[in-house]
Amino acid sequence: MPAQSAPEAPAAPWRPTPRISARPLSLALLTPMVLAALTGCGLTGPATYDPDETAVEAEPGEEFTLSVPSNASLGERWYVASPRPDGGVVRATREDHEYPDSDADGASGGTQLFGFRAVGPGRTTIRLIHCPVSACVAEGGSATASPAPSDGPTGAPARSRPDYRTYTVTVG
């Protein structure tokens, strides 16, 4: 008698073999590299420098912002102090205020912003003066310290005296 072969198992339905496409993978790797490159070129917005970041480096055409704390409800204000920065190196572009968490401008403190554009190679300084109430004389967007009373029992407390921040800007 002829040998009987085992019954064949039913064939599984055909399914394509899964393939990993290189395109989504390459896009996933490329996106962070493009964002990093754009950040380095300043195309994602101007760099912002806080009061403790006093060294600014920029390329011609690049914009940057100096950010300082300010409380308008207490009469505080910042100004660009004399001597003004070298106009061949940087130019002022804007001045603005931000008041987070409040419907009333300045009611809870905030931030004062000074925008600049690097225009040509060189080095300059930008001096900002912080003026509490009656501590400065302002003229034409700039300010100088009022004559400071002498130190002593009748002298003004330190918190009511003008304060300076000096930024060194290098445009390459």
Disulfide bonds with the S-S distance in Angstrom:
Cys131-Cys136 1.90
